[in-house]
Every structure is written in C-alpha cells, then in structure tokens.
Amino acid sequence: MDWSDSLLWPGGKLLGIEWSAWKVVGWIGNAIFTSRFVVQWYASERQGRVVIPTLFWWLSLSGSLLLLAYSLFHKRDSVLIAAYGFSWIPYLRNLVLHRRSKNARPRCPKCDAPTDTGDRFCSQCGIGLPTDTPGT
C-alpha cells in the first residue's frame, strides 16, 4: 500500500469516513447549502452591489431540508434537528416574496417581458417604455 492509498483509504474507509446512504444525503445537503455562498458572491461581484439571487434561496431551502432529513432519520441528534428544523421557513418565505415581486413588476407592452421600474427601454425587444413622469 502506497502513501496515496493510506491518505484516501485509511482503515479501509474512503477519506476515513464510514459511508452510508444517509451519510451521502448529509454530505450532499452540506455541499448544496455551502454552494449558496458562491452563488451569492458571484451575483454580487457581477452586478457590483450586494445581490441575493433566487438560486440562493433555492439552495438554502434544499440544502437545509436535506440536512434536516439527515438529522432526523440518521443522526437523531436534537442539536442538529433544532438547527435545521425551522431554518427552511424564511427560505420558503423569501421565495414566495420573490415570486410576488416578480409578478408585480411592470411589463413591456410589446413583448410582455418583465422590466424594472425606471427602465427606459425593454431589455428583450428594445422598444422605448412609457415613463411614469408626467409631461415627458
């Protein structure tokens, strides 16, 4: 056995971890939950301001639910259950709020694409948008 085998398979276990289906669920949940930070960071850097995209909330919700399932059905650890038992509620609420605000955005009269308040032109079809300022 060479050094790489002893590093990757100590005691006959991959990375020294005793694997099971629930352990995989827990690690996937952890990876999904952690990836939300990369998504938020990328979106903020791209726009040059703090942005929390919808994908952040979806990753938060799915990662926390997987970690809750791992906590409930495998670990049965009250600390983990308490940590993930209610964290999904604000994530779900933010997704509902996002959906409502997206539906409430003004739409282009030509192509019906959502626009932002203050946009002068539609980003989809390029036509000029009506302004709310009287006299213009």
C-alpha positions as CSV (number, residue, x, y, z in Angstrom):
1,M,0.0,0.0,0.0
2,D,1.5,3.3,-1.0
3,W,1.1,6.7,0.6
4,S,-1.9,7.7,-1.6
5,D,-3.9,4.7,-0.5
6,S,-3.2,5.4,3.1
7,L,-4.3,9.0,2.6
8,L,-7.5,8.2,0.7
9,W,-8.4,4.9,2.3
10,P,-7.3,4.9,5.9
11,G,-8.7,1.9,7.7
12,G,-10.3,0.8,4.5
13,K,-12.7,3.8,4.5
14,L,-12.8,6.5,1.8
15,L,-11.2,9.6,3.4
16,G,-11.5,7.9,6.7
17,I,-15.3,8.2,6.7
18,E,-17.7,5.3,7.2
19,W,-20.1,5.8,4.3
20,S,-23.9,5.0,4.2
21,A,-26.8,6.3,2.1
22,W,-27.7,8.8,4.9
23,K,-24.1,10.0,5.1
24,V,-24.2,10.7,1.3
25,V,-27.5,12.6,1.9
26,G,-25.8,14.7,4.6
27,W,-22.8,15.5,2.5
28,I,-24.9,16.4,-0.5
29,G,-27.0,18.7,1.7
30,N,-23.9,20.3,3.2
31,A,-22.4,20.8,-0.3
32,I,-25.7,22.4,-1.6
33,F,-26.1,24.6,1.5
34,T,-22.5,25.8,1.2
35,S,-22.7,26.4,-2.5
36,R,-25.2,29.2,-1.9
37,F,-22.4,31.4,-0.7
38,V,-20.6,31.0,-4.0
39,V,-23.8,31.9,-5.9
40,Q,-24.4,35.0,-3.9
41,W,-20.8,36.1,-4.1
42,Y,-20.7,35.7,-7.9
43,A,-24.0,37.5,-8.4
44,S,-22.8,40.4,-6.2
45,E,-19.5,40.7,-7.9
46,R,-21.2,40.6,-11.3
47,Q,-23.5,43.5,-10.5
48,G,-21.1,45.4,-8.3
49,R,-23.5,45.5,-5.4
50,V,-25.0,43.2,-2.8
51,V,-27.4,40.8,-4.6
52,I,-29.2,37.8,-3.3
53,P,-30.4,35.8,-6.3
54,T,-33.4,33.4,-6.3
55,L,-31.0,30.5,-6.7
56,F,-29.5,31.4,-3.2
57,W,-32.9,30.8,-1.6
58,W,-33.5,27.5,-3.5
59,L,-30.0,26.2,-2.5
60,S,-30.7,27.3,1.1
61,L,-34.1,25.5,1.1
62,S,-32.9,22.3,-0.5
63,G,-29.7,22.1,1.5
64,S,-31.4,22.7,4.8
65,L,-34.1,20.2,4.1
66,L,-31.6,17.5,3.2
67,L,-29.6,18.3,6.4
68,L,-32.9,18.1,8.4
69,A,-33.6,14.7,6.9
70,Y,-30.1,13.6,7.7
71,S,-30.5,14.9,11.3
72,L,-34.0,13.4,11.8
73,F,-33.6,10.0,10.3
74,H,-29.9,9.1,10.6
75,K,-28.2,11.1,13.4
76,R,-31.3,11.6,15.6
77,D,-29.4,14.5,17.2
78,S,-31.5,17.1,18.9
79,V,-28.9,19.9,18.3
80,L,-28.9,19.3,14.5
81,I,-32.7,18.8,14.4
82,A,-33.1,22.2,16.2
83,A,-30.6,23.8,13.9
84,Y,-32.4,22.7,10.7
85,G,-35.9,22.2,12.0
86,F,-37.1,25.7,11.3
87,S,-34.4,27.3,9.2
88,W,-36.3,26.4,6.0
89,I,-39.2,28.7,6.9
90,P,-37.5,32.0,6.0
91,Y,-36.1,30.5,2.8
92,L,-39.5,29.4,1.7
93,R,-41.0,32.8,2.6
94,N,-38.3,34.6,0.6
95,L,-39.1,32.5,-2.4
96,V,-42.8,33.4,-2.0
97,L,-41.9,37.1,-1.7
98,H,-39.6,36.9,-4.7
99,R,-42.4,35.3,-6.8
100,R,-44.9,38.0,-5.7
101,S,-42.5,40.9,-6.5
102,K,-41.5,39.3,-9.9
103,N,-45.2,39.1,-10.8
104,A,-45.8,42.7,-9.7
105,R,-43.1,44.2,-11.9
106,P,-44.1,46.3,-14.9
107,R,-44.2,44.5,-18.2
108,C,-43.2,45.6,-21.7
109,P,-46.3,46.4,-23.7
110,K,-44.9,44.8,-26.9
111,C,-43.3,41.5,-25.7
112,D,-44.7,41.3,-22.2
113,A,-41.2,40.8,-20.7
114,P,-40.8,42.0,-17.1
115,T,-39.0,45.3,-16.7
116,D,-37.6,47.2,-13.7
117,T,-39.2,50.5,-12.6
118,G,-37.2,53.3,-14.2
119,D,-36.1,51.3,-17.3
120,R,-36.3,53.4,-20.4
121,F,-36.1,50.5,-22.9
122,C,-37.1,46.9,-22.8
123,S,-34.1,44.6,-22.4
124,Q,-35.8,41.9,-24.6
125,C,-37.2,43.7,-27.6
126,G,-35.6,47.2,-27.2
127,I,-38.7,49.4,-27.6
128,G,-39.0,52.5,-25.5
129,L,-41.0,52.1,-22.4
130,P,-43.6,54.5,-21.1
131,T,-42.4,56.7,-18.2
132,D,-44.4,57.5,-15.1
133,T,-43.2,61.1,-15.1
134,P,-46.0,63.5,-16.2
135,G,-45.1,65.8,-19.1
136,T,-42.4,63.6,-20.7
